[in-house]
Amino acid sequence: MYKKKKYMKAKIVELETNSKSKNVRDLCRCISDFSWVYQPRSNVVKDDLVTNTLSILAGWRNHFSQLLKVLGANDIR
């Protein structure tokens, strides 16, 4: 907690000096640092977990055949 308070005080001093010296670019950067809010991402896992090696290979075959739009993807082993 001490480090956070120290960091915030340093940022406030930096804001004051940039404001007094009319350094608009750095002032805006400091303000944008304060306005950033942590937003956690949610990673969704599919319900159908595949454990069979043949079905895993078939899934990759389908994925790459759609990705590359290869005709005759059934020939790939």
GROMACS elastic network, one bead per residue, 0.5 to 0.9 nm:
[ bonds ]
;  ai    aj funct       b0    kb
    1     4     6  0.52113   500
    1     5     6  0.64276   500
    1     6     6  0.87040   500
    2     5     6  0.52395   500
    2     6     6  0.61682   500
    2     7     6  0.85677   500
    3     6     6  0.50365   500
    3     7     6  0.60363   500
    3     8     6  0.85645   500
    4     7     6  0.50305   500
    4     8     6  0.61201   500
    4     9     6  0.86154   500
    5     8     6  0.50587   500
    5     9     6  0.61422   500
    5    10     6  0.85646   500
    6     9     6  0.52147   500
    6    10     6  0.62309   500
    6    11     6  0.86660   500
    7    10     6  0.51278   500
    7    11     6  0.62041   500
    7    12     6  0.86840   500
    8    11     6  0.50312   500
    8    12     6  0.61610   500
    8    13     6  0.86278   500
    9    12     6  0.50712   500
    9    13     6  0.62094   500
    9    14     6  0.85518   500
   10    13     6  0.51368   500
   10    14     6  0.61505   500
   10    15     6  0.86272   500
   11    15     6  0.61129   500
   11    16     6  0.86314   500
   11    30     6  0.71441   500
   12    16     6  0.62157   500
   12    17     6  0.86833   500
   12    30     6  0.86775   500
   13    16     6  0.50746   500
   13    17     6  0.62316   500
   13    18     6  0.85763   500
   14    17     6  0.52251   500
   14    18     6  0.61043   500
   14    19     6  0.84603   500
   14    26     6  0.88133   500
   14    27     6  0.81085   500
   14    30     6  0.77579   500
   15    18     6  0.51959   500
   15    19     6  0.60178   500
   15    20     6  0.86078   500
   15    26     6  0.81746   500
   15    27     6  0.58796   500
   15    28     6  0.89218   500
   15    30     6  0.64462   500
   15    31     6  0.77676   500
   16    19     6  0.50527   500
   16    20     6  0.61148   500
   16    21     6  0.85453   500
   16    27     6  0.85318   500
   17    20     6  0.51350   500
   17    21     6  0.60427   500
   17    22     6  0.83083   500
   17    23     6  0.83520   500
   17    27     6  0.87422   500
   18    21     6  0.52120   500
   18    22     6  0.58362   500
   18    24     6  0.69936   500
   18    25     6  0.86403   500
   18    26     6  0.65181   500
   18    27     6  0.54369   500
   19    22     6  0.50178   500
   19    23     6  0.63298   500
   19    24     6  0.72363   500
   19    26     6  0.89753   500
   19    27     6  0.64402   500
   20    23     6  0.77924   500
   21    24     6  0.86013   500
   22    25     6  0.88806   500
   22    27     6  0.81707   500
   23    26     6  0.59044   500
   23    27     6  0.61769   500
   23    28     6  0.88244   500
   24    28     6  0.60878   500
   24    29     6  0.86145   500
   25    28     6  0.53257   500
   25    29     6  0.64011   500
   25    30     6  0.88621   500
   26    30     6  0.62298   500
   26    31     6  0.86144   500
   27    30     6  0.52380   500
   27    31     6  0.62662   500
   27    32     6  0.86674   500
   28    31     6  0.50417   500
   28    32     6  0.60917   500
   28    33     6  0.86145   500
   29    32     6  0.51358   500
   29    33     6  0.63042   500
   29    34     6  0.89337   500
   30    33     6  0.50764   500
   30    34     6  0.66612   500
   30    35     6  0.89389   500
   31    34     6  0.52342   500
   31    35     6  0.63882   500
   31    36     6  0.89543   500
   32    36     6  0.63148   500
   33    36     6  0.55991   500
   33    37     6  0.89515   500
   34    37     6  0.80016   500
   45    48     6  0.87484   500
   45    49     6  0.88492   500
   46    49     6  0.69207   500
   50    53     6  0.80416   500
   50    55     6  0.68863   500
   50    56     6  0.63797   500
   51    54     6  0.88531   500
   51    55     6  0.77063   500
   51    56     6  0.72155   500
   52    55     6  0.54075   500
   52    56     6  0.62630   500
   52    57     6  0.88133   500
   53    57     6  0.61927   500
   53    58     6  0.85529   500
   54    57     6  0.51514   500
   54    58     6  0.61305   500
   54    59     6  0.85581   500
   55    59     6  0.60265   500
   55    60     6  0.86213   500
   56    59     6  0.50674   500
   56    60     6  0.63280   500
   56    61     6  0.86000   500
   57    60     6  0.51302   500
   57    61     6  0.60608   500
   57    62     6  0.85950   500
   57    77     6  0.84454   500
   58    62     6  0.61442   500
   58    63     6  0.84958   500
   59    62     6  0.51718   500
   59    63     6  0.60999   500
   59    64     6  0.86921   500
   60    64     6  0.61013   500
   60    65     6  0.83585   500
   61    64     6  0.53782   500
   61    65     6  0.59585   500
   61    66     6  0.85291   500
   61    73     6  0.71201   500
   61    74     6  0.80718   500
   61    76     6  0.75628   500
   61    77     6  0.84532   500
   62    65     6  0.51142   500
   62    66     6  0.61382   500
   62    67     6  0.84152   500
   62    73     6  0.78319   500
   63    66     6  0.53587   500
   63    67     6  0.60467   500
   63    68     6  0.85884   500
   64    68     6  0.57387   500
   64    69     6  0.76762   500
   64    70     6  0.81113   500
   64    73     6  0.86384   500
   65    68     6  0.53398   500
   65    69     6  0.52082   500
   65    70     6  0.52373   500
   65    71     6  0.75708   500
   65    72     6  0.85661   500
   65    73     6  0.58740   500
   66    70     6  0.72590   500
   67    70     6  0.81340   500
   69    73     6  0.87534   500
   70    73     6  0.60418   500
   71    74     6  0.85134   500
   72    75     6  0.59085   500
   72    76     6  0.79887   500
   73    76     6  0.56183   500
   73    77     6  0.89322   500
   74    77     6  0.76159   500
